[in-house]
Amino acid sequence: MRRFAMDKLLDWKKKSNRKPLILMGARQVGKTWLMKEFGKTYYEKTAYISFYNNQRMQAVFDTDFDIKRIIMNLNIESGVTITPENTLIVLDEIQNAPKALESLKYFCEEALEYHVIAAGSLLGVALHEGISYPVGKVDLLDLYPFNFREFLCAMDEEGLESALETKDYNLIDNFADKYLFWLKNYYYTGGMPAVVDAFRLNKDYAEVRQIQSDIVRQYEGDFGKHIEAKVLPRIRMVWDSIPMQLAKENKKFFFGQIKKGARSSEFEIAIQWLLDCGLVYKVNRVNEPHMPLKAYKNMNAYKLFVLDVGLLGAMSELPAESILEGNDIFVEFKGALTEQYVLQQLISDTPYTPYYYGNEKATFEQDFLIQKAKSIVPIEVKAEQNIRSHSLKTYCEKFQPEEAVRFSTLKYKEQERMVNIPLYAVCNL
């Protein structure tokens, strides 16, 4: 199955100033498969090393950082004769070998002729816990669940995906029914690789839900393995509350929804752990929609989303019948799936960092804001056919943006300074 990150890895391979690369991402988003497939496709050989339950290889890096000695050990362990330029060295589950992570600094400074990729499913947690990190000595690449365009390719709908790339809405909107059909399915399946692959082969919604539920349980199982016992209940409480938080009209994360009288200080560590694992996304509110948005970020006001729209549906026990009943899936629990979907596409398939705007009195809220060139663009997400928007109108009257965007199930349409983009074309923002 095609992953767009493969193109980014190829760009990395061709860079004259290439450094060792760290592939970041949550468990089960396909990091190991991507690294192996990249090696198989673009290199003569791949030397794959996993540090999971591999004390022998962990010990190799505990001795010193002599690259020649390390390469000799990697040769023997992988069964591959490593040659510079022609061999991809893959160091997987590197969070289990802190010294191996530190060694990337020495590969950068002394042996750039070797092509090295490292990854780890809990690497973010390990880094946050104080493991030495080779700052400035590595390249980084984030891997997410399949976005909608990747999903189309997996469903053998490359024509629909290619049409989106043209941004020709006369062409795109001619196939609106097909896009909406696959979009509804994507809302249900989401983009976890195991789920996408199973759905590609069998089109079985019950199987999809079973795999998703298994993934959620495995994530929850990780909670107890890698954190202090006193923090565990708080992580579970935050994780379990996210579907309920997103089902509110105002989707700002309220600690009082977790338990009565709860304060943010009680749950800071729990939320940071989920962020470090890649299991949740945080979208901060900005106090003022001015350039640069990052300077106006409110650290204490934010929305939390899970990493995948399909997993959100599984956590919410959304029935498969919602796929078959018109466009109901777009408006399930106050459009939470739609906002989750848009957020995922913004993160994985556009160059923008999303924020949102809301005033202190909570009289109106703008779903997302992005900084595009030299302007701030408000984004409204409309799940239902009725696209009248008090919030977007109020925002535009108050701040007079040069451009405003609405994502909805309707076709592409330009209206003065506002443009309606179909939900299936978020990538064209």
Contacts in CASP RR format, 6 or more apart in sequence:
PFRMAT RR
TARGET T0000
AUTHOR 0000-0000-0000
METHOD contacts of the structure
MODEL  1
MRRFAMDKLLDWKKKSNRKPLILMGARQVGKTWLMKEFGKTYYEKTAYIS
FYNNQRMQAVFDTDFDIKRIIMNLNIESGVTITPENTLIVLDEIQNAPKA
LESLKYFCEEALEYHVIAAGSLLGVALHEGISYPVGKVDLLDLYPFNFRE
FLCAMDEEGLESALETKDYNLIDNFADKYLFWLKNYYYTGGMPAVVDAFR
LNKDYAEVRQIQSDIVRQYEGDFGKHIEAKVLPRIRMVWDSIPMQLAKEN
KKFFFGQIKKGARSSEFEIAIQWLLDCGLVYKVNRVNEPHMPLKAYKNMN
AYKLFVLDVGLLGAMSELPAESILEGNDIFVEFKGALTEQYVLQQLISDT
PYTPYYYGNEKATFEQDFLIQKAKSIVPIEVKAEQNIRSHSLKTYCEKFQ
PEEAVRFSTLKYKEQERMVNIPLYAVCNL
1 146 0 8 1.000
1 150 0 8 1.000
1 153 0 8 1.000
1 154 0 8 1.000
1 193 0 8 1.000
1 196 0 8 1.000
1 197 0 8 1.000
1 200 0 8 1.000
2 150 0 8 1.000
2 153 0 8 1.000
2 154 0 8 1.000
3 30 0 8 1.000
3 34 0 8 1.000
3 37 0 8 1.000
3 143 0 8 1.000
3 146 0 8 1.000
3 150 0 8 1.000
4 147 0 8 1.000
4 149 0 8 1.000
4 150 0 8 1.000
4 349 0 8 1.000
5 34 0 8 1.000
5 141 0 8 1.000
5 143 0 8 1.000
6 34 0 8 1.000
6 37 0 8 1.000
6 38 0 8 1.000
6 41 0 8 1.000
8 141 0 8 1.000
9 21 0 8 1.000
9 34 0 8 1.000
9 38 0 8 1.000
9 42 0 8 1.000
9 117 0 8 1.000
9 141 0 8 1.000
10 38 0 8 1.000
10 42 0 8 1.000
12 18 0 8 1.000
12 21 0 8 1.000
12 139 0 8 1.000
12 141 0 8 1.000
13 42 0 8 1.000
13 115 0 8 1.000
15 139 0 8 1.000
18 112 0 8 1.000
18 115 0 8 1.000
18 139 0 8 1.000
19 108 0 8 1.000
19 112 0 8 1.000
19 136 0 8 1.000
19 137 0 8 1.000
19 138 0 8 1.000
19 139 0 8 1.000
20 104 0 8 1.000
20 107 0 8 1.000
20 108 0 8 1.000
20 116 0 8 1.000
20 117 0 8 1.000
20 118 0 8 1.000
20 134 0 8 1.000
20 137 0 8 1.000
20 138 0 8 1.000
20 139 0 8 1.000
21 116 0 8 1.000
21 117 0 8 1.000
21 118 0 8 1.000
21 138 0 8 1.000
21 139 0 8 1.000
21 140 0 8 1.000
21 141 0 8 1.000
22 94 0 8 1.000
22 104 0 8 1.000
22 117 0 8 1.000
22 118 0 8 1.000
22 119 0 8 1.000
22 123 0 8 1.000
22 138 0 8 1.000
22 139 0 8 1.000
22 140 0 8 1.000
22 141 0 8 1.000
23 31 0 8 1.000
23 34 0 8 1.000
23 35 0 8 1.000
23 117 0 8 1.000
23 118 0 8 1.000
23 119 0 8 1.000
23 120 0 8 1.000
23 141 0 8 1.000
23 143 0 8 1.000
24 119 0 8 1.000
24 123 0 8 1.000
24 124 0 8 1.000
24 140 0 8 1.000
24 141 0 8 1.000
24 142 0 8 1.000
24 143 0 8 1.000
25 31 0 8 1.000
25 119 0 8 1.000
25 120 0 8 1.000
25 121 0 8 1.000
25 123 0 8 1.000
25 142 0 8 1.000
25 143 0 8 1.000
25 144 0 8 1.000
25 278 0 8 1.000
26 121 0 8 1.000
26 277 0 8 1.000
26 278 0 8 1.000
26 279 0 8 1.000
26 307 0 8 1.000
27 121 0 8 1.000
27 122 0 8 1.000
27 218 0 8 1.000
27 219 0 8 1.000
27 222 0 8 1.000
27 277 0 8 1.000
28 121 0 8 1.000
28 192 0 8 1.000
28 193 0 8 1.000
28 194 0 8 1.000
28 215 0 8 1.000
28 218 0 8 1.000
29 143 0 8 1.000
29 144 0 8 1.000
29 145 0 8 1.000
29 192 0 8 1.000
29 193 0 8 1.000
29 307 0 8 1.000
30 143 0 8 1.000
30 193 0 8 1.000
31 92 0 8 1.000
31 119 0 8 1.000
31 120 0 8 1.000
31 121 0 8 1.000
31 143 0 8 1.000
32 92 0 8 1.000
32 119 0 8 1.000
33 193 0 8 1.000
34 143 0 8 1.000
35 48 0 8 1.000
35 88 0 8 1.000
35 90 0 8 1.000
35 92 0 8 1.000
35 117 0 8 1.000
35 119 0 8 1.000
36 46 0 8 1.000
36 48 0 8 1.000
36 90 0 8 1.000
38 88 0 8 1.000
38 117 0 8 1.000
39 46 0 8 1.000
39 88 0 8 1.000
39 90 0 8 1.000
40 46 0 8 1.000
42 88 0 8 1.000
43 86 0 8 1.000
43 87 0 8 1.000
43 88 0 8 1.000
43 115 0 8 1.000
44 83 0 8 1.000
44 86 0 8 1.000
44 87 0 8 1.000
45 80 0 8 1.000
45 81 0 8 1.000
45 82 0 8 1.000
45 83 0 8 1.000
45 86 0 8 1.000
45 87 0 8 1.000
45 88 0 8 1.000
46 80 0 8 1.000
46 87 0 8 1.000
46 88 0 8 1.000
46 90 0 8 1.000
47 74 0 8 1.000
47 75 0 8 1.000
47 78 0 8 1.000
47 79 0 8 1.000
47 80 0 8 1.000
47 82 0 8 1.000
47 87 0 8 1.000
47 88 0 8 1.000
47 89 0 8 1.000
47 90 0 8 1.000
48 78 0 8 1.000
48 90 0 8 1.000
48 92 0 8 1.000
49 57 0 8 1.000
49 74 0 8 1.000
49 77 0 8 1.000
49 78 0 8 1.000
49 89 0 8 1.000
49 90 0 8 1.000
49 91 0 8 1.000
49 92 0 8 1.000
50 92 0 8 1.000
50 93 0 8 1.000
51 57 0 8 1.000
51 58 0 8 1.000
51 91 0 8 1.000
51 92 0 8 1.000
51 93 0 8 1.000
51 94 0 8 1.000
51 95 0 8 1.000
51 96 0 8 1.000
51 97 0 8 1.000
51 100 0 8 1.000
52 92 0 8 1.000
52 93 0 8 1.000
52 96 0 8 1.000
54 96 0 8 1.000
56 77 0 8 1.000
57 73 0 8 1.000
57 77 0 8 1.000
57 97 0 8 1.000
57 100 0 8 1.000
58 96 0 8 1.000
58 97 0 8 1.000
58 99 0 8 1.000
58 100 0 8 1.000
60 70 0 8 1.000
60 73 0 8 1.000
60 100 0 8 1.000
61 70 0 8 1.000
61 97 0 8 1.000
61 99 0 8 1.000
61 100 0 8 1.000
61 102 0 8 1.000
61 103 0 8 1.000
62 99 0 8 1.000
63 69 0 8 1.000
65 99 0 8 1.000
65 102 0 8 1.000
65 103 0 8 1.000
65 105 0 8 1.000
65 106 0 8 1.000
67 106 0 8 1.000
67 107 0 8 1.000
67 110 0 8 1.000
67 111 0 8 1.000
67 114 0 8 1.000
70 103 0 8 1.000
71 82 0 8 1.000
71 114 0 8 1.000
74 82 0 8 1.000
74 89 0 8 1.000
75 81 0 8 1.000
75 82 0 8 1.000
80 87 0 8 1.000
81 87 0 8 1.000
82 89 0 8 1.000
82 114 0 8 1.000
84 111 0 8 1.000
84 113 0 8 1.000
84 114 0 8 1.000
84 115 0 8 1.000
85 113 0 8 1.000
85 115 0 8 1.000
87 114 0 8 1.000
87 115 0 8 1.000
88 115 0 8 1.000
88 117 0 8 1.000
89 114 0 8 1.000
89 115 0 8 1.000
89 116 0 8 1.000
89 117 0 8 1.000
90 117 0 8 1.000
90 118 0 8 1.000
90 119 0 8 1.000
91 97 0 8 1.000
91 100 0 8 1.000
91 116 0 8 1.000
91 117 0 8 1.000
91 118 0 8 1.000
91 119 0 8 1.000
92 118 0 8 1.000
92 119 0 8 1.000
92 120 0 8 1.000
93 119 0 8 1.000
93 120 0 8 1.000
93 121 0 8 1.000
94 100 0 8 1.000
94 101 0 8 1.000
94 118 0 8 1.000
94 119 0 8 1.000
94 120 0 8 1.000
94 123 0 8 1.000
95 101 0 8 1.000
95 120 0 8 1.000
95 121 0 8 1.000
95 122 0 8 1.000
95 123 0 8 1.000
95 124 0 8 1.000
95 125 0 8 1.000
95 126 0 8 1.000
95 131 0 8 1.000
98 126 0 8 1.000
98 131 0 8 1.000
98 132 0 8 1.000
100 118 0 8 1.000
101 118 0 8 1.000
101 123 0 8 1.000
101 126 0 8 1.000
101 131 0 8 1.000
101 132 0 8 1.000
101 133 0 8 1.000
101 134 0 8 1.000
102 132 0 8 1.000
102 134 0 8 1.000
104 116 0 8 1.000
104 118 0 8 1.000
104 134 0 8 1.000
104 137 0 8 1.000
104 138 0 8 1.000
105 134 0 8 1.000
105 137 0 8 1.000
107 114 0 8 1.000
107 116 0 8 1.000
108 134 0 8 1.000
108 137 0 8 1.000
108 138 0 8 1.000
109 137 0 8 1.000
118 138 0 8 1.000
121 277 0 8 1.000
122 222 0 8 1.000
122 226 0 8 1.000
122 276 0 8 1.000
122 277 0 8 1.000
124 276 0 8 1.000
124 277 0 8 1.000
124 278 0 8 1.000
125 226 0 8 1.000
125 273 0 8 1.000
125 276 0 8 1.000
125 277 0 8 1.000
127 133 0 8 1.000
127 276 0 8 1.000
128 272 0 8 1.000
128 273 0 8 1.000
128 276 0 8 1.000
144 307 0 8 1.000
144 344 0 8 1.000
144 347 0 8 1.000
144 348 0 8 1.000
145 190 0 8 1.000
145 191 0 8 1.000
145 192 0 8 1.000
145 193 0 8 1.000
145 307 0 8 1.000
145 308 0 8 1.000
145 344 0 8 1.000
145 348 0 8 1.000
146 154 0 8 1.000
146 190 0 8 1.000
146 191 0 8 1.000
146 192 0 8 1.000
146 193 0 8 1.000
146 196 0 8 1.000
147 191 0 8 1.000
147 344 0 8 1.000
147 345 0 8 1.000
147 348 0 8 1.000
147 349 0 8 1.000
147 427 0 8 1.000
148 182 0 8 1.000
148 183 0 8 1.000
148 186 0 8 1.000
148 341 0 8 1.000
148 345 0 8 1.000
148 349 0 8 1.000
148 424 0 8 1.000
148 426 0 8 1.000
148 427 0 8 1.000
149 161 0 8 1.000
149 164 0 8 1.000
149 349 0 8 1.000
149 427 0 8 1.000
150 191 0 8 1.000
151 182 0 8 1.000
151 186 0 8 1.000
151 189 0 8 1.000
151 190 0 8 1.000
151 191 0 8 1.000
151 196 0 8 1.000
152 158 0 8 1.000
152 159 0 8 1.000
152 160 0 8 1.000
152 161 0 8 1.000
152 164 0 8 1.000
152 182 0 8 1.000
153 161 0 8 1.000
154 196 0 8 1.000
154 197 0 8 1.000
154 200 0 8 1.000
155 182 0 8 1.000
155 185 0 8 1.000
155 200 0 8 1.000
156 200 0 8 1.000
157 178 0 8 1.000
157 182 0 8 1.000
160 175 0 8 1.000
160 178 0 8 1.000
160 179 0 8 1.000
160 182 0 8 1.000
163 171 0 8 1.000
163 172 0 8 1.000
163 175 0 8 1.000
164 172 0 8 1.000
164 424 0 8 1.000
164 425 0 8 1.000
164 427 0 8 1.000
164 428 0 8 1.000
166 172 0 8 1.000
167 428 0 8 1.000
169 411 0 8 1.000
169 412 0 8 1.000
169 425 0 8 1.000
172 179 0 8 1.000
172 412 0 8 1.000
172 422 0 8 1.000
172 425 0 8 1.000
173 411 0 8 1.000
173 412 0 8 1.000
173 422 0 8 1.000
176 411 0 8 1.000
176 422 0 8 1.000
176 424 0 8 1.000
179 422 0 8 1.000
179 424 0 8 1.000
179 425 0 8 1.000
180 327 0 8 1.000
180 409 0 8 1.000
180 424 0 8 1.000
182 424 0 8 1.000
183 423 0 8 1.000
183 424 0 8 1.000
184 323 0 8 1.000
184 327 0 8 1.000
184 329 0 8 1.000
184 330 0 8 1.000
185 199 0 8 1.000
185 323 0 8 1.000
186 309 0 8 1.000
186 341 0 8 1.000
187 309 0 8 1.000
187 310 0 8 1.000
187 323 0 8 1.000
187 329 0 8 1.000
187 330 0 8 1.000
187 337 0 8 1.000
187 338 0 8 1.000
187 341 0 8 1.000
188 205 0 8 1.000
188 208 0 8 1.000
188 310 0 8 1.000
188 313 0 8 1.000
188 318 0 8 1.000
188 320 0 8 1.000
188 322 0 8 1.000
188 323 0 8 1.000
188 329 0 8 1.000
189 195 0 8 1.000
189 196 0 8 1.000
189 199 0 8 1.000
189 208 0 8 1.000
189 310 0 8 1.000
190 196 0 8 1.000
190 308 0 8 1.000
190 309 0 8 1.000
190 310 0 8 1.000
190 311 0 8 1.000
191 308 0 8 1.000
191 309 0 8 1.000
191 310 0 8 1.000
192 211 0 8 1.000
192 212 0 8 1.000
192 215 0 8 1.000
192 308 0 8 1.000
192 310 0 8 1.000
192 311 0 8 1.000
194 211 0 8 1.000
194 215 0 8 1.000
195 208 0 8 1.000
195 211 0 8 1.000
195 212 0 8 1.000
195 215 0 8 1.000
195 310 0 8 1.000
198 204 0 8 1.000
198 207 0 8 1.000
198 208 0 8 1.000
198 211 0 8 1.000
199 207 0 8 1.000
199 208 0 8 1.000
205 320 0 8 1.000
205 323 0 8 1.000
206 320 0 8 1.000
208 320 0 8 1.000
209 314 0 8 1.000
209 320 0 8 1.000
212 310 0 8 1.000
212 311 0 8 1.000
212 313 0 8 1.000
212 314 0 8 1.000
213 314 0 8 1.000
215 311 0 8 1.000
215 314 0 8 1.000
216 311 0 8 1.000
216 314 0 8 1.000
216 315 0 8 1.000
219 277 0 8 1.000
219 279 0 8 1.000
220 236 0 8 1.000
220 239 0 8 1.000
222 277 0 8 1.000
223 232 0 8 1.000
223 235 0 8 1.000
223 236 0 8 1.000
223 239 0 8 1.000
224 232 0 8 1.000
227 235 0 8 1.000
227 273 0 8 1.000
231 269 0 8 1.000
231 270 0 8 1.000
231 273 0 8 1.000
234 266 0 8 1.000
234 267 0 8 1.000
234 269 0 8 1.000
234 270 0 8 1.000
235 270 0 8 1.000
235 273 0 8 1.000
235 274 0 8 1.000
237 258 0 8 1.000
237 259 0 8 1.000
237 267 0 8 1.000
237 270 0 8 1.000
238 258 0 8 1.000
238 267 0 8 1.000
238 270 0 8 1.000
238 271 0 8 1.000
238 274 0 8 1.000
238 304 0 8 1.000
239 274 0 8 1.000
239 279 0 8 1.000
239 280 0 8 1.000
240 315 0 8 1.000
241 257 0 8 1.000
241 258 0 8 1.000
242 280 0 8 1.000
242 304 0 8 1.000
242 305 0 8 1.000
242 306 0 8 1.000
242 312 0 8 1.000
242 315 0 8 1.000
243 312 0 8 1.000
243 313 0 8 1.000
243 315 0 8 1.000
243 316 0 8 1.000
243 333 0 8 1.000
243 336 0 8 1.000
244 257 0 8 1.000
245 251 0 8 1.000
245 253 0 8 1.000
245 254 0 8 1.000
245 257 0 8 1.000
245 303 0 8 1.000
245 304 0 8 1.000
246 303 0 8 1.000
246 305 0 8 1.000
246 312 0 8 1.000
246 333 0 8 1.000
246 336 0 8 1.000
246 339 0 8 1.000
246 340 0 8 1.000
247 316 0 8 1.000
247 333 0 8 1.000
247 334 0 8 1.000
247 336 0 8 1.000
248 254 0 8 1.000
248 257 0 8 1.000
248 334 0 8 1.000
249 334 0 8 1.000
250 362 0 8 1.000
250 365 0 8 1.000
251 303 0 8 1.000
251 336 0 8 1.000
251 339 0 8 1.000
251 365 0 8 1.000
252 285 0 8 1.000
252 301 0 8 1.000
252 302 0 8 1.000
252 303 0 8 1.000
252 362 0 8 1.000
252 365 0 8 1.000
253 302 0 8 1.000
253 303 0 8 1.000
253 304 0 8 1.000
255 261 0 8 1.000
255 262 0 8 1.000
255 263 0 8 1.000
255 264 0 8 1.000
255 266 0 8 1.000
255 267 0 8 1.000
256 262 0 8 1.000
258 267 0 8 1.000
264 300 0 8 1.000
271 280 0 8 1.000
271 282 0 8 1.000
271 304 0 8 1.000
274 280 0 8 1.000
275 282 0 8 1.000
278 307 0 8 1.000
279 306 0 8 1.000
279 307 0 8 1.000
280 304 0 8 1.000
280 305 0 8 1.000
280 306 0 8 1.000
280 307 0 8 1.000
281 304 0 8 1.000
281 305 0 8 1.000
281 306 0 8 1.000
281 307 0 8 1.000
281 343 0 8 1.000
281 344 0 8 1.000
281 347 0 8 1.000
282 302 0 8 1.000
282 303 0 8 1.000
282 304 0 8 1.000
283 302 0 8 1.000
283 303 0 8 1.000
283 304 0 8 1.000
283 305 0 8 1.000
283 343 0 8 1.000
283 354 0 8 1.000
283 355 0 8 1.000
283 356 0 8 1.000
283 368 0 8 1.000
284 297 0 8 1.000
284 298 0 8 1.000
284 299 0 8 1.000
284 301 0 8 1.000
284 302 0 8 1.000
284 355 0 8 1.000
284 356 0 8 1.000
285 297 0 8 1.000
285 298 0 8 1.000
285 301 0 8 1.000
285 302 0 8 1.000
285 355 0 8 1.000
285 356 0 8 1.000
285 357 0 8 1.000
285 358 0 8 1.000
286 293 0 8 1.000
286 296 0 8 1.000
286 297 0 8 1.000
286 298 0 8 1.000
286 355 0 8 1.000
286 356 0 8 1.000
286 357 0 8 1.000
286 369 0 8 1.000
287 296 0 8 1.000
287 298 0 8 1.000
288 296 0 8 1.000
289 296 0 8 1.000
289 357 0 8 1.000
289 366 0 8 1.000
289 369 0 8 1.000
289 376 0 8 1.000
289 378 0 8 1.000
289 395 0 8 1.000
289 399 0 8 1.000
289 401 0 8 1.000
290 296 0 8 1.000
290 376 0 8 1.000
291 371 0 8 1.000
291 374 0 8 1.000
291 376 0 8 1.000
292 371 0 8 1.000
293 353 0 8 1.000
293 355 0 8 1.000
293 369 0 8 1.000
293 370 0 8 1.000
293 371 0 8 1.000
293 376 0 8 1.000
294 353 0 8 1.000
297 355 0 8 1.000
303 356 0 8 1.000
305 312 0 8 1.000
305 339 0 8 1.000
305 340 0 8 1.000
305 343 0 8 1.000
305 344 0 8 1.000
306 312 0 8 1.000
306 315 0 8 1.000
306 340 0 8 1.000
308 344 0 8 1.000
309 337 0 8 1.000
309 340 0 8 1.000
309 341 0 8 1.000
309 344 0 8 1.000
312 336 0 8 1.000
312 337 0 8 1.000
312 340 0 8 1.000
313 337 0 8 1.000
316 332 0 8 1.000
316 333 0 8 1.000
316 336 0 8 1.000
318 329 0 8 1.000
318 332 0 8 1.000
318 337 0 8 1.000
322 328 0 8 1.000
322 329 0 8 1.000
322 332 0 8 1.000
323 329 0 8 1.000
327 385 0 8 1.000
327 409 0 8 1.000
329 337 0 8 1.000
330 337 0 8 1.000
330 338 0 8 1.000
330 383 0 8 1.000
330 384 0 8 1.000
330 409 0 8 1.000
330 423 0 8 1.000
331 338 0 8 1.000
331 383 0 8 1.000
331 384 0 8 1.000
334 383 0 8 1.000
335 381 0 8 1.000
335 383 0 8 1.000
337 383 0 8 1.000
338 381 0 8 1.000
338 382 0 8 1.000
338 383 0 8 1.000
338 407 0 8 1.000
338 423 0 8 1.000
339 367 0 8 1.000
339 381 0 8 1.000
339 383 0 8 1.000
341 423 0 8 1.000
341 426 0 8 1.000
342 367 0 8 1.000
342 368 0 8 1.000
342 379 0 8 1.000
342 381 0 8 1.000
342 407 0 8 1.000
342 423 0 8 1.000
342 426 0 8 1.000
343 354 0 8 1.000
343 368 0 8 1.000
345 426 0 8 1.000
345 427 0 8 1.000
346 352 0 8 1.000
346 354 0 8 1.000
346 368 0 8 1.000
346 370 0 8 1.000
346 426 0 8 1.000
346 429 0 8 1.000
347 354 0 8 1.000
349 426 0 8 1.000
349 427 0 8 1.000
350 370 0 8 1.000
350 426 0 8 1.000
350 427 0 8 1.000
350 429 0 8 1.000
352 370 0 8 1.000
352 371 0 8 1.000
352 372 0 8 1.000
352 429 0 8 1.000
353 370 0 8 1.000
353 371 0 8 1.000
354 368 0 8 1.000
354 369 0 8 1.000
354 370 0 8 1.000
354 379 0 8 1.000
355 368 0 8 1.000
355 369 0 8 1.000
355 370 0 8 1.000
356 365 0 8 1.000
356 366 0 8 1.000
356 367 0 8 1.000
356 368 0 8 1.000
356 369 0 8 1.000
357 365 0 8 1.000
357 366 0 8 1.000
357 369 0 8 1.000
357 378 0 8 1.000
357 395 0 8 1.000
358 364 0 8 1.000
358 365 0 8 1.000
358 366 0 8 1.000
364 390 0 8 1.000
364 391 0 8 1.000
364 394 0 8 1.000
364 395 0 8 1.000
365 391 0 8 1.000
366 378 0 8 1.000
366 379 0 8 1.000
366 380 0 8 1.000
366 391 0 8 1.000
366 392 0 8 1.000
366 395 0 8 1.000
367 379 0 8 1.000
367 380 0 8 1.000
367 381 0 8 1.000
367 391 0 8 1.000
368 378 0 8 1.000
368 379 0 8 1.000
368 381 0 8 1.000
369 376 0 8 1.000
369 377 0 8 1.000
369 378 0 8 1.000
369 379 0 8 1.000
370 376 0 8 1.000
370 377 0 8 1.000
370 379 0 8 1.000
370 429 0 8 1.000
371 377 0 8 1.000
372 403 0 8 1.000
372 429 0 8 1.000
375 401 0 8 1.000
375 402 0 8 1.000
375 403 0 8 1.000
376 399 0 8 1.000
376 401 0 8 1.000
377 401 0 8 1.000
377 403 0 8 1.000
377 404 0 8 1.000
377 405 0 8 1.000
378 392 0 8 1.000
378 395 0 8 1.000
378 396 0 8 1.000
378 399 0 8 1.000
378 401 0 8 1.000
378 404 0 8 1.000
378 405 0 8 1.000
379 404 0 8 1.000
379 405 0 8 1.000
379 406 0 8 1.000
379 407 0 8 1.000
379 429 0 8 1.000
380 389 0 8 1.000
380 391 0 8 1.000
380 392 0 8 1.000
380 404 0 8 1.000
380 405 0 8 1.000
380 406 0 8 1.000
380 407 0 8 1.000
381 406 0 8 1.000
381 407 0 8 1.000
381 408 0 8 1.000
382 389 0 8 1.000
382 406 0 8 1.000
382 407 0 8 1.000
382 408 0 8 1.000
382 409 0 8 1.000
383 408 0 8 1.000
383 409 0 8 1.000
385 408 0 8 1.000
385 409 0 8 1.000
385 410 0 8 1.000
387 406 0 8 1.000
387 408 0 8 1.000
387 410 0 8 1.000
387 420 0 8 1.000
389 406 0 8 1.000
392 404 0 8 1.000
392 406 0 8 1.000
392 418 0 8 1.000
395 401 0 8 1.000
395 404 0 8 1.000
396 404 0 8 1.000
396 417 0 8 1.000
396 418 0 8 1.000
401 417 0 8 1.000
402 417 0 8 1.000
403 417 0 8 1.000
403 418 0 8 1.000
403 419 0 8 1.000
404 417 0 8 1.000
404 418 0 8 1.000
404 419 0 8 1.000
405 418 0 8 1.000
405 419 0 8 1.000
405 421 0 8 1.000
405 429 0 8 1.000
406 418 0 8 1.000
406 419 0 8 1.000
406 420 0 8 1.000
406 421 0 8 1.000
407 420 0 8 1.000
407 421 0 8 1.000
407 422 0 8 1.000
407 423 0 8 1.000
407 426 0 8 1.000
408 420 0 8 1.000
408 422 0 8 1.000
408 423 0 8 1.000
409 422 0 8 1.000
409 423 0 8 1.000
410 420 0 8 1.000
410 422 0 8 1.000
411 420 0 8 1.000
411 422 0 8 1.000
412 419 0 8 1.000
412 420 0 8 1.000
412 421 0 8 1.000
412 422 0 8 1.000
412 425 0 8 1.000
413 419 0 8 1.000
413 420 0 8 1.000
414 420 0 8 1.000
421 428 0 8 1.000
421 429 0 8 1.000
END
